[in-house]
Amino acid sequence: MAVLFEWLAAVLVSLFASFAGNLAKVLLKFSVVSIIFLAFSTMFIAAAYAYLSSLNLLVKGIDQTVPDIVTGVWGWVMPDNTTACFTVILSALHLRFFTKLYFSLMNRRFSAALASKS
């Protein structure tokens, strides 16, 4: 089942990357900022896939080396969706960072446009 998940995720990431490349060619007529945003979002999705795959491999490795009693105690302390919670938190932090970066870029452009008009 994990092999199927990894294969499906790899296919989806490659399809999204090719779609993003073709969309970037179309968006080249509109704005360079939109192409940069699309490139960053594609890299973020690929990084998220790599992150989830590495977490999956780490969990598989821990499952083989840690005794059953320790994994049972882990279940007392940590919920089953710990990986999903960490992924959501990290995704929100990245989204906040890139949103602040985009707004600061827009603020600088707006200030430069106002300065050039006066």
C-alpha positions in Angstrom: 0.0 0.0 0.0 2.9 2.4 0.8 4.5 1.7 -2.6 1.2 2.5 -4.3 1.0 5.8 -2.3 4.6 6.8 -3.2 4.0 5.9 -6.9 0.7 7.9 -7.0 2.3 10.9 -5.2 5.3 10.8 -7.6 3.0 10.8 -10.6 0.8 13.6 -9.3 3.8 15.8 -8.5 5.3 15.2 -11.9 1.9 16.0 -13.5 1.5 19.1 -11.5 5.1 20.2 -12.4 4.4 19.8 -16.1 1.1 21.6 -15.7 2.9 24.4 -13.9 5.5 24.6 -16.6 2.9 24.9 -19.3 0.9 27.4 -17.2 4.1 29.4 -16.7 4.5 29.8 -20.5 1.0 31.2 -20.7 1.5 33.5 -17.7 4.7 34.8 -19.1 2.5 37.2 -21.1 1.0 38.5 -17.9 3.4 38.9 -15.1 6.8 37.7 -13.9 5.5 37.7 -10.3 2.8 35.2 -11.1 5.4 32.9 -12.6 7.7 33.2 -9.6 4.7 32.5 -7.3 3.8 29.4 -9.4 7.4 28.2 -9.2 7.5 28.6 -5.5 4.1 26.8 -5.1 5.4 24.0 -7.2 8.6 23.7 -5.2 6.5 23.8 -2.0 4.3 20.9 -3.2 7.4 18.9 -4.1 9.0 19.7 -0.7 5.8 18.7 1.0 5.8 15.4 -0.8 9.4 14.8 0.1 8.7 15.7 3.7 5.7 13.3 3.9 7.6 10.5 2.2 10.5 11.0 4.6 8.2 10.9 7.6 6.5 7.8 6.2 10.0 6.1 5.9 10.9 7.2 9.4 7.8 5.8 10.9 8.4 2.5 9.0 12.0 2.4 10.4 10.9 3.1 13.9 8.2 0.5 13.7 10.8 -2.2 12.9 13.3 -1.2 15.6 11.2 -0.1 18.5 9.5 -2.7 20.7 5.7 -3.0 20.7 5.4 -1.8 24.3 7.1 1.5 23.5 4.8 2.2 20.5 1.9 1.4 22.8 3.1 4.0 25.3 3.6 6.4 22.4 -0.1 6.0 21.7 -1.0 7.0 25.2 0.9 10.4 24.8 0.6 11.3 21.2 -2.6 11.1 19.0 -2.8 9.1 15.9 -2.9 12.2 13.6 0.4 13.7 14.9 2.0 13.6 11.5 -1.0 15.4 9.9 -1.0 18.0 12.7 2.7 18.8 12.2 2.2 18.9 8.5 -0.7 21.4 8.8 1.3 23.6 11.2 4.4 23.6 9.0 2.2 24.4 5.9 0.6 27.3 7.7 4.0 28.7 8.7 5.2 28.5 5.1 2.0 30.1 3.8 2.3 32.9 6.3 5.9 33.5 5.4 5.3 33.6 1.7 2.2 35.8 2.2 4.2 38.3 4.2 6.9 38.2 1.6 4.4 38.9 -1.2 2.7 41.7 0.7 6.1 43.4 1.5 7.0 43.1 -2.2 3.7 44.7 -3.2 4.2 47.4 -0.6 7.6 48.3 -2.0 6.3 48.4 -5.6 3.4 50.6 -4.5 5.7 52.9 -2.7 8.1 53.1 -5.7 5.2 53.8 -8.0 4.0 56.6 -5.7 7.5 58.1 -5.4 7.9 58.1 -9.2 4.6 59.9 -9.8 5.5 62.8 -7.4 
